[in-house]
Amino acid sequence: MFMHKRILILFMMVALIVIPVLSGCSNNANDTNNTANTNTNTGANVESKTNSNASTGDAANADNSPVTPPGEFPITKEKVTLKVMIPSQPGVTWETNAFTKWYEEKTNVHLEFDEVAADGAAEALNLRLASGDIPDMIIGFAVSPAQQQIYGDQGVFLDLKPFIEKYGHYIKDLYEYDPTAEATITTPNKKIYSMPNTSDCFHCQFAQKMWIYKPWLDELNLPIPTTTDEFYTTLKAFKEHYPGSVPLVTMPNSWNTDIDAFLMNSFIFNDYMVNKRMWLNNGKVDVSFNKPEFREGLEYLNKLYSEGLLAPESFTNDAASLTAMVMKEKHIVGASAGGYAGLFADLASDKWYNFVAVPPLKGPNGVQIAAWNPFITTTGGLLINANTKYPEVAYRWADGLYQEEVFERQKYGQPETYYTFNVGDLKGINGDQAVWKELKP
């Protein structure tokens, strides 16, 4: 069973996300990699005919397979080198990263990194796709489903479906754990061009949150609000007792930071996370913003704005300007919205600890909703060149990322140094028995 159904916090399978975590989790994370490699593959241009049948799945049916049986490590007896295109990460040296070195030893696959600047990574990928100059694998670019199908149909990306059928092992555990995974990564033409990214993140499933500054509540002897009226009264108290304060401020276009993402659910179902205020109503697509209840919610927001409780910067802020407001030496912000407090407060400081989550507020008509995002799998994180010389090896390398030991090391680093499964009776954030605990941050 995938992770034995024990995942309690955020797991990201995209190497772009998980490997940088490990680069700071090992004393030898940036040691020089002295492993000799005499079987270097320079990467395949999409114009190459080295493996012209790979995209049709013929490679997955070859009798003289260069890989070991599904699920076994190492995945190849002879050392193979694959080229990988990946965005840069501050402070990370991909070649000597601790996880990179460990996984190379485990798989017998060496990676050569074709690194592009993180700023403008999408543009860089588009240029490379247009020129046909792509390496064996593309990791960490969040390639859209539309782009996958366009270039997949042109024979640029490898159709992974036959490889999953023949060589897939750990990905099938994910399919069992998340029944939506296969459908999520399958294109309308029934092809699979991307390995899935999975994140069974308990708190992310309810990410339309509001955060309030607890020290001010304590100083004013106020409880955490439970209704829209109480929230309004609390913001008024902040404004009256703390001159120059900003009772409520947020920003647009970030992770559930838009002002209506949380508050509108006290008036009408407002799924901002996944479907952008749309849902299925008796089998038909419906929207929230053409309903009288949505208008009531807008009137409530207008009331906050008109009385100076909702800052006008909430509609123009970016992350830097919002964080600057929250992190002022003399504290001025009473509440803000977003998936987690680190969106508006510096996690390197202690201030973000002082913001606590507001429970779903009951509105004037008794509406009290917490939007839920049940989807733990996305697509676009890892794609393979259809003309790579080693399609089976590339696929098996990707499939191995879902193996439990590999999965844990990607995210947390070396076991018994940075995390442990010896947790005693410790409880997880969902109230159930904890699976692991952190030893070092």
Secondary structure, 3 states (H helix, E strand, C coil): CHHHHCCCCCCCCCHHHHHHHHHCCCCCCCCCCCCCCCCCCCCCCCCCCCCCCHHHCHHHHCCCCCCCCCCCCCCCCCCEEEEEEEECCCCCCHHHCHHHHHHHHHHCEEEEEEEECCCCHHHHHHHHHHHCCCCCEEECCCCCHHHHHHHHHCCCECCCHHHHHHHCCHHHHHHHHCCCHHHHHECCCCCECEEEEECCCCHHHHCCCEEEEHHHHHHCCCCCCCEHHHHHHHHHHHHHHCCCCEEECCCCCCCCCCCHHHHHHHCCCCCCCCCCCEEEECCEEEECCCCHHHHHHHHHHHHHHHCCCECHHHHCCCHHHHHHHHCCCCCCEEEEECCCHHHCCCCCCCHHHHEEEECCCECCCCCCCCCCCCCCEEEEEEEEECCCCCHHHHHHHHHHCCCHHHHHHHHHCCECCCEECCCCCCECCCCCECCCEECCC
